[in-house]
Amino acid sequence: QVQPVESGGGLVQAGESLRLSCAASGSIFSIFMGWYRQAPGKQRELVASITSGGRTSYADSVKGRFTISRDNARNTVYLQMNSLKSEDTSVYYCNVVPPGGNWGQGTQVTVSS
């Protein structure tokens, strides 16, 4: 099972960038991974995913602004977030796709307008 540890969140102003990292305890070599987010009072949603072969997919709300990538040798998945908006404020998690197993603690991203 993959145990994720997310990092890289913080408080930024609208229009700025952040890069999130997800370090997995086990190998992610052949695993379909994704970044999810959950805002207060809302359901957790998948915002970006990447297959073991590197094919990516994005939610419409982040398309063109976020980029997901992976480094299988480091068992790490990244989320580069540019042109951040206040509506991107959430706790961000990584997990397998579809989600299962263990959720990490997540990393808080707060975007002030």
C-alpha positions in Angstrom: 0.0 0.0 0.0 1.1 3.5 -0.8 1.3 5.8 2.2 1.5 9.4 1.0 3.0 12.4 2.7 2.1 15.7 1.2 4.0 19.0 1.5 4.6 22.3 -0.1 1.4 24.2 0.8 1.2 27.7 2.2 -0.4 31.1 2.0 0.0 33.0 -1.2 -1.7 35.8 -3.1 -3.8 35.4 -6.1 -1.7 34.9 -9.2 1.2 33.4 -7.4 2.5 29.8 -7.7 3.1 26.8 -5.4 4.6 23.4 -6.0 3.2 20.5 -4.0 5.1 17.3 -3.4 3.8 13.8 -2.4 6.3 11.4 -1.1 5.1 7.8 -1.1 6.3 5.2 1.3 6.2 2.5 -1.3 6.9 2.2 -5.0 4.5 4.1 -7.2 6.1 2.7 -10.4 3.0 1.2 -11.9 0.4 3.1 -10.0 -2.1 5.6 -11.3 -1.8 8.6 -9.0 -3.8 11.7 -8.5 -4.0 15.0 -6.5 -7.3 15.7 -4.8 -8.5 18.7 -2.9 -11.2 19.4 -0.3 -12.5 22.8 0.6 -14.5 23.4 3.8 -18.0 22.2 3.4 -17.3 20.6 0.0 -16.6 17.0 -1.1 -13.1 15.9 -2.0 -12.5 16.2 -5.7 -9.9 14.9 -8.1 -8.0 17.8 -9.7 -5.2 16.1 -11.6 -4.1 12.6 -12.4 -1.1 10.8 -14.0 -0.9 7.3 -15.3 2.1 5.1 -14.8 3.1 6.0 -18.4 2.8 9.7 -17.8 -0.5 10.5 -19.4 -2.1 13.4 -17.5 -5.7 14.6 -17.0 -7.1 17.7 -15.3 -10.3 19.0 -13.9 -11.7 21.8 -16.0 -11.2 24.2 -13.1 -7.4 23.8 -13.1 -6.7 23.0 -16.7 -4.0 25.2 -18.1 -2.8 26.3 -14.6 -1.8 23.1 -12.8 0.7 20.5 -14.0 1.1 17.1 -12.4 4.3 15.1 -12.8 6.0 12.1 -11.3 9.4 10.8 -10.4 9.1 7.1 -10.1 12.8 6.8 -8.9 11.9 9.0 -5.9 8.4 7.7 -5.4 7.2 11.2 -5.6 4.3 13.0 -7.4 4.3 16.8 -7.9 1.7 19.4 -8.5 2.8 22.7 -10.0 0.1 25.3 -9.4 0.3 28.6 -11.3 -2.0 31.5 -11.5 -3.6 30.5 -8.2 -7.1 31.8 -7.5 -9.0 32.2 -4.2 -11.2 29.3 -5.2 -8.1 27.0 -5.2 -8.0 27.4 -1.4 -8.3 23.8 -0.1 -6.5 21.0 1.6 -4.6 19.0 -1.1 -4.1 15.3 -0.9 -2.5 12.7 -3.1 -3.7 9.2 -3.5 -4.1 6.4 -6.0 -6.8 6.7 -8.6 -9.5 5.7 -7.9 -8.9 6.7 -4.3 -8.3 3.9 -1.7 -6.1 2.8 1.1 -4.6 5.4 3.3 -5.1 9.2 3.0 -2.2 11.4 4.2 -2.6 14.5 6.3 -2.8 16.7 3.2 -1.2 20.1 2.8 -3.2 23.4 3.2 -3.2 25.8 0.3 -4.6 29.2 1.0 -4.9 31.9 -1.7 -5.8 35.4 -0.7 -7.4 37.7 -3.2 
